Amino acid sequence: MLLTVVVLLPLAAAVLLLAVPALAGRAAIGVWIAASAADLALVAWMWWRYDPGQGATGVVGNLAYDVDLQWIPTVDAGYHIGVDGLSLPLLALTGVLFLACAVWSLREPDRPRTQAALFLFLQTACLGTFAALDLILFFVFFDLTIVGMYFVIAGWGHGNPRRSALKFFLYTFVGSLALLIGFIGLFLGSEERTFDMVALARNPPLTDSPLAGGLVLLAIGLGLAVKTPLFPFHTWLPDAHTDAPAAGSAILAGILLKLGTYGFVRIAMPILPDAWQRWAMVVVVVGVISVLWGAFVALAQTDVKRMIAYTSVNHMGYVLLGLGAAGLVGQADEEARTIATVGALYQMVSHGLLTGALFLLSGVLWSRGRTYAFDRWGGLARPAPVFAALLAVAAFGSLGLPGFASFIAEFQIFTGALQAAPVATVLAVTGILVTAGLFLVALQRLLTGPTAVPPVGEDCSPDDDAGDVALSSRPTEDGATATAVRPHTTTGMRDMHRTELAAVVPLLVLAVLLGLFPRALLDVIEPAAAAVAQLVSR
């Protein structure tokens, strides 16, 4: 039952916040931090007790912390959850990022109780998706993440948040409907008539019907591609990221995008191995196009946050390249395909840490000057050296510099994919060059040259202890009256303060530790990746 506690603890904390109006203001954020910290501690305990050897057969039934309860007996759908080497790293990533966002939100003056409850609800939905071993349960949690993020963007975003939230919701919800159709196809094509992932992976459906298997894979692939997102289903992403609050963008990029790539490796590859083999080259091509498209379009951006958003398309393309290469059974040996799968899984964790940090750092710009435009900022290394240093570290990590987790991930993806798809791999490597260029240009624009900040008179957020100027009053979520404030404006750029550092620094430290000491994560991932490679080659 430990895994059930991990999944439902944030939801219980959310219910507590909504049920006790006295938990408002910083007290609400304190509950959020306490719940997320406790949840992360439980995941760490699970990791400590986890035997990586179980991961070798985990995707076909030998799982840790397994819970299997009957839910809808007529279609053999149940509350079936468990962890192996595929899901445990992503559960840990979820705990880390949500805790970082909770700390970041200590400065949030706008409806903190509702915001904390919503993020805790979203955390349960994400944890449930990674832990689910039943297709219907996976779909329920998967859809709940869409609902939660919609309200985060619409309620606390800026710019045109309602439009961006609606666009996000419509795109991803339509994708989830395609996903549901694919799940129904798996149920109808299975001999056991079940939605249980373990049973379906043990006895794959539609092996004798290539057309039906291809169509089901197409439906599942469309649903997951929209969520990931991959080219050409990525168009909702830049608007959603640009208008979302910093914490929302960090969760959207760091966790929600991984639900798509995780679905490929958890569902599509082991349950539809024949179809994955037949269409693996298409997956590789889509991955390479996403790599190049994301990098070149990011290079052309004039907005910091949109640039970071497009680099997510680029980095998720690398994941698809590795997973597609794992399906090219005739072109590569099992060891190479396992390495590519390991790299793809490692990239999910690496991207979550580094891009989550980048989006939080972009939130510093918004809080100080209410703009992400490159041409409004410059020379920030002088007034804000700590911000400049952290931004440089996050940027160098994202472009795959040795010493960071992203280097370990991309090196393994390219090593494993080169034998199976040499031309595609070489093309994808050029994406690193473009990514390096765009991050270096961004650092040059923001950190060097004459100091430039938005002029006096524009909104800019204060430090913890900065003075505020009252603007207006409005009723709060608790029925009291609160005053909306605008801080004293200044021509200077205030450096990062304690809560911002406490949120961002641990993410970057983890990215460096996983780059220097990858064994801790590889020991968990490798057995499960080898099992996936074996299942695909059946």
C-alpha positions, 0 to 999 in steps of 0.5 A: 500500500506504500505506492497508494499512499505516495499517489494519494497523499498530495490529493489528501493534502489538497482536500485538507486545504479546501476543507480548512479555510484557515489554511490560507496565505503562506500556511497553504503553501507550507502545507503544499511544501510539507506534503510534497516533501513527505511524498518525495521522502516516501519515493526515496524510501521506495528507491532505497528498498527497490531491487533493480534486478526486478526491473528486468521482468517488471514490465511483464509482471515482476513489479515492486510495490504492486497493488491489483484490485478489481474495479470494473470486472466486466472489462477486467479493468482494475486499480493496478499500480506498481513500479519498475525501472521505467516508472521509479525514476519518473516518480522521483522526478515528479516529487523533486519538481513539484517540491521545487515549484512549491518552494518557488510559490512561497512568493505567490500572492494570488489565491495561494490556497487554491493554487496549492490545492490545484498543484497537489491535485495535479501531482497525484494525477502525474504520479498515478499516470506513472504508476498505473499498470491498467490502461483505463486507470492510465487514461483516467490519470492522464486526462486528469493532468489535462484538467489540472494544467488547464486551470493552472494556465487559465487561473494564474497565467499572464498574457492571454492565458484563457486562450492558451489554456483552451488551446492546450486543453482542446489539443491534448483532449482530442489526443487523449480520445485517440489514445482511448480508441487505441486502448479499446483496440488493444482490449478487443484484440487481446485473447484475454479481453483485458486492460491490464498492461502486464497481461497484455505485455505477456501475451501481445494482442493483434500479432496476427493482424498487421493492419489492425496492429498498425491502426491501433499503434497509430491511434495510441501514437497520435494521442501520445505525440500530442502530449509529448509533443512531437512535430507537427502536433506541437503547436499548442506548446509555445502559447501554453508555456509563454502564458503559463506561470513559471511553476506551471511551465516547469511542471508542464515541460518537466513532467507532463511532456514525459507522460507522452514519451513514457506511454511509448515505452510503457504501452506501445513498445511492449504491448505492440512489438510487431507493429513497433518494429514495422513502424520504427523507422517512421518513429525515428524520422518523426524524432529527427524532424522534431529535433531539427524543427525544434532547434531551428525554430527556437533559434529564431525566437525573440522571446526567452520562454518561447525559445525554451518551449521549442527546445522541449520539442527538440529534446523530446525528439531525441527520446523518440529517436532512441525509442524508434532505434530500439524497434529496428531489430533487423538493423541493430543488435540487442545491446545497441537497442538497449543502450538507445532505450537507456538513453531515451529514459535518461533523457526524460529525467535530464530534460525534466530537471534542466528545463524545469530550472530554465522555466523557473529562471525565466520566471525571474525575468517576468517577476522583475520586468513583466516581459520575456522579450530578448530586446528588453533585457541585457547585461544582467550579469552585472546587477544579477550575477547569481541569476546569470550564473544559474542561467548559464549552468542550466543552458550549458546543461541543456545543450548537452555539455559533458558533466551534465545528465543531458550528455549521458542521455544524448551520448547513449541515444546516439551510440545506440541509434547509430548502428540502426539508423546512421543517417538519421543519427547524424542528422540528429547530431546537428541538432546539438550544434543548433541548440548550442548556438541558440543557448549561447546567443540567448546568454549573450543577449541577456547577460552581456553588453550594456545593462538593459531592464524594462523602464520605470513604470512597468510592473515588476515583482519585488524581492521577499522584503521589497516594499509594495505599493497598493493598487486595488482591493478585491475579495480573496478565496477566503472571503476576506479583502486583499490588496493587489500590490505593485512594487516600487519600480526601479531601473535596477535588476534585483538578483535572486532571493532565497526562495528562488534559489531554494527552488532552482539550485537543487534541480541544477545540482541533481543534473550535475550529480547525474552527469558525474555519477550516472550509475545511481540512475543507470542501475535502475534503468538498465534492467528495465530498458533491456527487458523492453528491448527484448519484448520489442524483438519478439 
